[in-house]
Amino acid sequence: MAIQIPTRLLFIDGEWREPVLKKRIPVINPASEEIIGSVPAATAEDVELAVEAARRALARNKGRDWAFASGAVRAKYLRAIAAKITERKSELAKLEAIDCGKPLDEAAWDVDDVAGCFEYYADLAEGLDAQQKASISLPMEQFKSHVLKEPIGVVGLITPWNYPLLMATWKVAPALAAGCAAILKPSELASVTCLELADVCREVGLPPGVLNILTGLGHEAGAPLASHPHVDKIAFTGSTITGSKIMTAAAQLVKPVSLELGGKSPIVVFDDVDIDKAAEWTAFGVFWTNGQICSATSRLIIHENIAAEFLDRLVKWIKNIKISDPLEEGCRLGPVVSGGQYEKILKFISTAKSEGATVLSGGARPEHLKKGFFIEPTIITDVTTSMQIWTEEVFGPVLCVKTFSSEDEALELANDTQYGLGAAVISKDLERCERVSKALQAGIVWINCSQPCFCQAPWGGNKRSGFGRELGKWGLDNYLSVKQVTQYVSDEPWGWYKSPSKL
């Protein structure tokens, strides 16, 4: 019997509401290819209701409205949400695993991070109270000036399917901490746990309209949200193509956007490394989250002196990765999220072979798994810089490899990309690591590791990987508007014009 997910409606104005057009989207377990339930499909009509609810939540209401509440008040709600998330950790991790194929251990780790992120932004919300009316030193003593940090307003948050609840939290937590009202539109491919977040918010009594959650298709719900004239900002994580469309829609209204888009991140391995440690980090950097991570270090740039030995050891590492249903104990690689993604990744691999590359390991469905969207961890060698596998984001468990002989050559290969999200360098020479990290054209650089992420540190990219930063205090700043307030404090007249009384 197939595992079933809870049946939910849209979450608008603090209540569960059926979509206006009563449409729903089937949810498919990527490990079994079975339909395990459905989620509601919002359309422009539901977006309109959610925007109205969000604007009401920010309207002045005898001092009880969200935007003008103290940071300390907002922090209490964020901490209550964190506590409920922790309480429901086991359930949420399981739902995430069957919805997007993430190994259960990873999903549980993500839920811990979700709770930690809400706690972190609760602290920053309280800190906002102390920052209000921060004074500015002026060169003229007749004036004094201070700065107010105010919520930007109603924000639209559009999030991806690879970290359904965590990526939503990266946006929801700072937006609420800042005093914004939010409308969350998660990916239609994995949005089950985002509806459970709505249930958590309902349980803790979050004021109506502060967070609205609309599941649905991108063109039916995401597009009208991005182009709505009463949404003050859009924050998006997803593909570069979709990000470009959102940016175009926002530009028509001169609406601010922050974009965290695709990547084709390099991992540069020098010849002085511990082979085993470097091989494990290389594997983790590209095969974690089933290879479906925007910052995946999917281009291995390896020193020619150790390339043969390193690749031999790397193949042994990945042969030891347990590929299974994500709910099985010890699973380290589950299925990719959907049939469409499965076919897309296999097409990348076949195109690489047709262009002359070699599949060193993997490249197909594991023999022991007859159902589900499973792909073996794959290593591709004999790659040229003009090949599609080198230049385009695969978003799956696929690593492509090139060798180098000098540091300059390694940097040239690493920076030879339209993207600039993440990059990693592995070497025992820490001076070299520091030098290379400064030269890498990326928003995130890892030294002697790959992929660790902490909510206290900024996250975001350069080039076509987008702009703006999430997490840390930078994530909070995404949702704040800075207002200058300047006062004339002298008892003397300004005196620029002649006084009429003296004429």
C-alpha positions in Angstrom: 0.0 0.0 0.0 1.4 3.4 -1.0 2.3 5.9 1.6 -0.2 8.8 1.6 0.4 12.5 2.3 -2.0 14.7 4.3 -4.7 16.3 2.2 -4.4 20.1 2.5 -5.9 23.2 1.0 -4.3 26.6 0.2 -3.4 28.7 3.3 -4.7 32.2 2.9 -5.5 34.8 5.6 -4.8 32.2 8.4 -7.3 29.7 7.0 -7.4 26.7 4.8 -9.1 27.6 1.5 -10.1 25.5 -1.5 -8.6 27.0 -4.8 -11.1 29.2 -6.6 -11.0 26.9 -9.6 -10.9 23.8 -7.4 -7.8 22.4 -9.2 -5.3 20.0 -7.7 -1.9 18.5 -8.7 -1.0 14.8 -8.2 2.0 14.1 -6.0 4.3 11.3 -7.2 6.7 9.4 -4.9 9.9 9.5 -7.1 11.2 6.2 -5.5 8.1 4.2 -6.4 6.5 6.3 -9.2 3.2 5.9 -7.3 0.7 8.7 -6.8 0.6 9.4 -3.0 -1.9 12.2 -2.9 -2.3 15.7 -4.3 -1.8 19.4 -3.5 -4.0 22.3 -4.4 -3.3 24.2 -7.6 -3.6 28.0 -7.1 -4.3 30.3 -10.0 -4.3 34.1 -10.4 -7.6 34.3 -8.6 -6.1 32.8 -5.4 -3.0 35.0 -5.8 -5.3 38.0 -5.6 -6.9 36.8 -2.4 -3.5 36.1 -0.8 -2.2 39.6 -1.8 -5.3 41.2 -0.3 -4.8 39.2 2.9 -1.2 40.2 3.1 -1.9 43.9 2.7 -4.5 43.7 5.4 -1.9 42.2 7.8 0.3 45.2 7.3 -2.4 47.9 7.6 -2.5 49.9 10.8 -4.9 48.2 13.2 -4.7 49.9 16.6 -1.1 49.0 17.0 -1.6 45.3 16.6 -0.6 45.0 13.0 2.5 43.0 12.0 4.7 45.6 10.4 4.6 47.9 13.4 4.9 45.3 16.1 8.2 45.2 17.9 10.9 42.8 16.8 10.5 41.1 20.2 6.9 40.3 19.4 7.7 38.8 16.0 10.5 36.8 17.6 8.1 35.0 19.9 6.2 33.7 16.9 9.4 32.7 15.1 10.5 30.7 18.2 7.1 29.1 18.5 7.4 28.0 14.8 10.9 26.6 15.5 9.7 24.6 18.5 6.8 23.1 16.5 9.1 22.2 13.6 11.4 20.4 16.1 8.4 18.6 17.6 7.3 17.3 14.2 10.8 16.6 12.9 10.3 12.8 12.3 7.0 13.4 10.4 8.4 16.3 8.3 11.6 14.5 7.3 9.6 11.5 6.1 7.2 13.7 4.1 10.2 15.4 2.5 11.8 12.2 1.6 8.8 10.7 -0.1 8.0 14.0 -1.9 11.4 14.9 -3.4 13.5 11.7 -3.0 15.9 13.1 -0.5 17.5 10.4 1.7 15.8 10.4 5.1 18.9 11.2 7.1 19.5 14.3 4.9 15.8 15.3 5.3 16.1 15.1 9.1 19.2 17.2 8.9 17.3 19.8 6.9 14.5 19.9 9.4 17.0 20.7 12.1 18.3 23.5 10.0 14.8 24.8 9.4 14.2 25.1 13.2 17.7 26.7 13.7 17.0 29.2 10.9 13.8 30.4 12.6 15.6 30.7 15.9 18.4 32.6 14.3 16.0 35.2 12.7 14.1 35.5 16.0 17.4 36.8 17.5 17.8 39.2 14.6 14.2 40.4 14.9 14.9 41.3 18.5 18.1 43.0 17.5 16.2 45.3 15.1 14.5 47.0 18.1 18.0 48.2 19.3 19.0 49.4 15.8 16.0 51.7 15.3 16.9 55.4 15.3 20.6 54.7 14.8 22.1 58.2 14.7 24.3 59.6 11.9 27.1 62.0 12.5 26.5 65.2 10.4 28.9 68.1 9.6 26.2 70.7 10.4 25.2 71.1 14.1 21.8 72.6 13.2 20.7 69.2 12.1 20.4 65.7 13.6 19.7 62.6 11.6 18.8 59.0 12.2 17.9 55.9 10.2 14.8 53.7 10.5 14.7 50.2 9.2 11.2 49.3 8.0 9.7 46.2 6.4 9.6 46.5 2.6 6.0 45.4 2.5 4.3 42.4 0.9 6.8 40.0 -0.5 6.4 37.1 -3.0 8.7 34.1 -2.2 9.1 31.5 -5.0 11.1 28.5 -3.9 12.5 25.3 -5.5 12.0 21.5 -5.0 15.4 20.3 -3.9 15.2 21.7 -0.4 11.4 22.3 -0.2 11.1 23.3 3.4 14.6 24.7 4.0 14.7 26.9 1.0 11.3 28.3 1.9 12.5 29.0 5.4 15.6 30.8 4.1 13.0 33.4 2.8 10.1 33.1 5.1 12.1 33.5 8.4 13.9 36.7 7.5 10.8 38.2 5.8 8.7 37.7 8.9 11.5 38.8 11.2 11.7 42.1 9.2 7.9 42.6 9.6 6.9 41.8 6.0 3.8 39.9 5.1 4.7 37.0 2.7 3.1 34.9 0.0 5.1 31.6 -0.5 4.8 29.8 -3.8 6.8 26.5 -3.5 7.7 24.3 -6.5 4.8 22.1 -7.8 7.3 19.2 -7.9 7.7 19.2 -4.1 5.6 21.3 -1.8 4.1 18.9 0.7 6.2 20.1 3.7 5.5 23.8 2.9 1.8 23.1 3.4 2.8 21.5 6.8 4.6 24.8 7.6 1.2 26.5 7.1 -0.3 24.0 9.6 2.5 24.9 12.1 1.8 28.7 11.6 -1.9 28.0 12.2 -1.1 26.1 15.4 1.1 28.8 16.9 -1.5 31.5 16.1 0.5 33.5 13.6 -1.7 36.6 12.8 -3.9 36.1 9.7 -2.4 37.1 6.4 1.2 37.3 7.7 2.2 34.1 5.8 0.1 32.8 2.9 1.1 29.6 1.1 0.0 28.9 -2.4 0.9 25.6 -4.1 0.5 25.5 -7.8 2.1 25.6 -11.3 4.6 28.3 -12.1 2.7 29.8 -15.0 -0.6 29.7 -13.1 0.5 30.9 -9.7 4.1 32.0 -9.8 3.8 34.3 -12.8 0.8 36.3 -11.5 2.5 36.6 -8.1 5.7 38.0 -9.7 3.8 40.5 -11.8 1.2 41.6 -9.2 1.3 45.4 -8.7 0.7 45.2 -5.0 3.6 42.8 -4.2 6.5 45.0 -3.2 9.4 42.5 -3.8 10.0 39.1 -5.3 12.6 36.7 -3.9 13.2 33.7 -6.2 15.4 30.6 -6.1 15.4 28.3 -9.2 16.6 28.1 -12.7 18.3 31.0 -14.5 15.7 30.9 -17.3 12.8 31.3 -14.9 14.8 33.9 -12.9 15.2 36.0 -16.1 11.4 35.9 -16.7 10.7 37.0 -13.1 13.2 39.8 -13.4 11.5 40.9 -16.6 8.1 40.9 -15.0 9.3 42.8 -11.9 11.1 45.4 -14.1 7.7 46.5 -15.6 6.8 47.8 -12.1 10.4 48.7 -11.0 10.0 46.1 -8.3 13.1 44.9 -6.4 14.1 41.2 -6.8 16.7 39.0 -5.3 17.6 35.9 -7.4 19.5 32.7 -6.4 19.8 30.9 -9.7 21.8 28.1 -11.3 25.4 27.0 -11.0 28.2 25.0 -12.5 30.6 25.1 -9.6 34.2 23.9 -9.8 36.2 21.9 -7.2 40.0 22.4 -7.7 42.1 19.6 -6.2 45.9 20.1 -6.1 48.5 17.3 -6.0 49.5 17.7 -2.3 46.2 16.5 -0.9 45.2 13.5 1.2 43.6 11.4 -1.6 40.9 9.8 0.6 39.8 13.0 2.2 39.7 14.9 -1.1 37.9 12.1 -2.8 35.1 12.0 -0.2 34.6 15.8 -0.3 34.6 15.6 -4.1 31.9 12.9 -3.9 29.9 14.8 -1.3 30.1 18.0 -3.2 28.3 16.7 -6.2 26.3 13.6 -5.1 24.8 15.0 -1.8 21.0 15.8 -2.2 21.0 13.3 -5.1 23.1 15.8 -7.1 20.2 18.2 -7.1 21.8 21.3 -5.6 22.5 24.6 -7.3 25.9 24.9 -5.7 27.0 21.4 -6.5 30.7 21.3 -7.3 30.1 19.3 -10.5 33.3 20.2 -12.3 36.3 18.4 -10.9 39.6 20.2 -11.9 42.3 17.8 -10.8 46.1 18.1 -11.0 47.5 15.9 -13.7 50.1 14.4 -11.3 47.5 12.6 -9.3 44.5 12.4 -11.7 44.7 8.7 -12.4 45.2 7.7 -8.7 42.6 10.1 -7.6 39.9 9.0 -10.1 40.6 5.4 -9.2 40.0 6.2 -5.6 36.9 8.3 -6.3 35.3 5.5 -8.2 35.8 3.2 -5.2 34.2 5.8 -3.0 31.1 6.2 -5.1 30.7 2.4 -5.6 30.2 2.3 -1.8 27.3 4.8 -1.9 24.1 3.1 -0.9 21.4 3.8 -3.6 17.9 2.9 -2.4 14.5 4.1 -1.4 15.2 7.2 0.7 13.4 5.7 3.7 15.8 2.8 3.9 18.3 3.0 6.7 21.7 4.2 5.4 20.5 5.5 2.1 22.9 8.0 0.7 21.5 8.5 -2.8 17.8 8.5 -3.6 15.9 9.1 -6.8 15.8 12.4 -8.7 12.6 14.4 -8.2 10.6 13.5 -11.3 10.4 11.6 -14.5 11.1 14.7 -16.5 14.3 15.4 -14.5 15.3 11.8 -14.9 15.1 11.9 -18.7 16.8 15.3 -18.8 19.8 14.0 -16.8 20.1 10.8 -19.0 20.0 13.1 -22.1 23.0 15.1 -20.7 24.9 11.9 -20.3 24.1 10.5 -23.7 25.0 13.9 -25.3 28.4 13.9 -23.5 29.1 10.4 -24.9 28.1 11.5 -28.4 30.4 14.5 -28.2 33.4 12.2 -27.3 33.4 12.1 -23.5 33.9 8.9 -21.6 31.6 7.7 -18.8 34.1 6.4 -16.3 31.5 5.2 -13.8 27.8 5.1 -13.6 25.6 6.8 -16.2 22.5 4.6 -15.9 19.8 3.2 -13.7 21.2 1.0 -10.9 20.5 -2.7 -11.8 18.9 -3.5 -8.4 16.2 -0.8 -8.7 13.5 -1.5 -11.4 11.2 1.4 -10.4 11.8 5.0 -9.4 13.8 7.8 -11.0 17.2 6.5 -9.9 20.5 7.3 -11.6 23.9 6.0 -10.5 26.5 8.5 -9.4 28.2 9.3 -12.6 31.8 10.4 -13.5 32.6 11.7 -17.0 36.1 12.2 -18.3 37.8 13.2 -21.6 35.7 16.4 -21.4 36.5 19.6 -23.4 35.4 23.1 -22.3 33.0 23.4 -25.3 31.0 20.3 -24.3 27.5 20.8 -22.9 28.3 18.7 -19.9 31.0 21.2 -19.0 29.0 24.4 -19.6 25.4 23.6 -18.6 23.9 22.8 -15.2 22.8 19.1 -15.1 21.1 19.2 -11.6 21.7 15.6 -11.0 24.4 13.1 -9.8 26.9 13.8 -12.6 30.6 14.9 -12.2 32.7 16.0 -15.2 36.5 16.0 -15.0 39.4 18.0 -16.5 43.1 18.0 -15.5 45.5 21.0 -15.0 49.2 21.4 -14.6 49.5 24.9 -13.1 47.6 27.1 -10.6 46.9 29.7 -13.4 45.5 27.0 -15.6 43.3 25.7 -12.8 41.9 29.2 -12.2 41.3 29.7 -15.9 39.3 26.5 -16.1 37.4 27.2 -12.8 36.3 30.7 -13.9 35.4 29.6 -17.5 31.7 29.6 -16.8 28.6 31.8 -17.1 27.8 31.0 -13.5 29.4 32.1 -10.2 27.6 30.6 -7.2 30.1 28.2 -5.5 33.6 26.9 -5.8 36.0 24.8 -3.8 39.7 24.4 -3.5 41.5 21.5 -1.8 45.2 21.7 -0.9 47.4 21.3 2.2 49.0 24.7 1.2 46.8 27.2 3.1 48.5 30.2 1.5 47.6 28.8 -1.9 44.1 28.1 -0.7 43.7 31.7 0.3 45.2 33.0 -2.9 42.9 30.8 -5.0 39.8 31.6 -3.0 40.3 35.3 -3.8 40.8 34.6 -7.5 37.7 32.3 -7.9 34.8 34.2 -9.4 32.1 32.9 -7.0 29.9 34.2 -4.2 30.8 31.2 -2.0 34.2 29.5 -1.7 34.9 26.4 0.3 38.5 25.5 1.4 39.2 21.8 2.0 35.5 20.9 1.9 32.4 21.4 -0.3 28.8 22.4 0.5 28.7 23.2 4.2 26.1 25.9 4.8 25.3 27.9 7.9 22.4 30.3 8.4 24.8 32.9 9.9 26.8 33.3 6.7 25.7 34.9 3.4 24.6 32.8 0.5 24.4 33.9 -3.1 26.2 34.2 -6.4 27.7 36.3 -9.2 27.3 36.3 -12.9 24.2 34.3 -14.1 23.9 32.7 -10.7 21.9 35.8 -9.6 22.4 38.6 -7.2 21.5 39.5 -3.7 22.4 37.5 -0.6 20.3 35.2 1.6 21.1 34.1 5.2 22.9 36.0 7.9 22.1 39.6 8.5 22.2 40.0 4.7 19.1 37.9 4.4 17.3 40.2 6.8 18.4 43.2 4.9 16.7 41.7 1.8 13.3 42.6 3.4 14.1 45.9 5.0 13.8 49.4 3.6 16.1 52.1 5.0 14.6 55.5 5.8 16.5 58.6 6.6 14.9 61.0 9.1 16.6 64.5 9.4 15.5 67.2 11.9 16.4 70.9 12.1 17.2 71.5 15.8 18.5 75.0 15.9 16.5 77.8 17.6 17.8 80.2 14.9 15.9 80.8 11.6 17.5 79.1 8.6 18.0 82.5 7.0 18.4 81.6 3.4 15.6 84.0 2.3 14.9 87.4 3.5 12.2 87.4 6.2 9.0 89.2 5.0 8.7 90.9 8.4 12.0 92.8 7.8 11.0 94.1 4.4 
